Amino acid sequence: MPVTFDEKLVVAISSRALFDLEESHRVFTEQGVDAYCRYQIENEDSLLEPGVAYSLVKKLLHLNDNPAGRSYVEVVLISRNSADTGLRVFNSIQHYKLDISRAAFSSGDSPYRYVKPFNAHLFLSADIADVDSALNAGIAAATILPSKVDSGVASDQLRIAFDGDAVLFSDEAERVYRSEGLNAFASSESAKAKRPLPGGPFKNVLAALHRIQTDFPEDQSVIRTALITARAAPAHERVVRTLRAWDIRIDEAVFLGGLDKGEFLKTFGADIYFDDQQGHCDSTRQHVPTGHVPHGVAND
């Protein structure tokens, strides 16, 4: 019987999101493919330093270390390397004892096309074009932004935070705000308060996290989620009712009314935060690891 990932949260990640490959990438951009290949092979026994998403991946995989022996998460490597130059990446994976055994190496071509056959819920990459392609194919995806910060939470609990509009939800309301202004947005959301918002690209990611959470008592949960949104009352009601209609749990919700999100995310201790607006991401990545979701009207 073939192996399946049924009931698992499947995360596809690029080698540049998982490890610090900036020096290797510099060789590639400045000297070309041949020099890059030589560099990687010459250094294949030199361990790579952890990248921005390394801690997130480590916590995701730690979810599989549970008393019931249940495997909740599968992480797969999606890389533009060849299998030859990718040996350095797998050597580092084995050194850090990351339980990643499946990979697709595309030898310079865009690897995003392998994300769907792996049935990934989420694709994390440092390549904007690959992330765009994945989102256009209906897969939740984010560009991992350069950052030197840690989540600040010294525990095994996985903490993931999301923006609302154009991330968890569609950009329906955001379009009203951008075309007609804040007052029209508030009036529209009040009028539609009892009408659930359509789902955005990350709805299924939150749903997969929720399925794992239901296996644990709430006070012993291995995952904690948060909604960190620029919305404020009265526009909050539609968000609350939408999550209720979806029957999906969110542990914490912060309605900021336009305040800067960084300190709030640091207080929550996010292992990663997803937002569709580049300006917000440039701010939040100074506080927590951040993934930009280039989706919706803010990115048209």
Secondary structure, 3 states (H helix, E strand, C coil): CCCCCCCCEEEEECHHHHECCHHHHHHHHHHCHHHHHHHHHHCCCCCCCECCCHHHHHHHHHCCCCCCCCCCEEEEEEECCCCCCCHHHHHHHHHCCCCCCCEEECCCCCCHHHCCCCCCCEEEECCHHHHHHHHHCCCEEEEECCCCCCCCCCCCCEEEEECCECCCECCHHHHHHHHHCHHHHHHHHHHCCCCCCCECCCHHHHHHHHHHHCCCCHHHCCEEEEEEECCCCCCHHHHHHHHHHHCCCCCEEEECCCCCCHHHHHHHCCCEEEECCHHHHHHHCCCCCEEECCCCHHHC
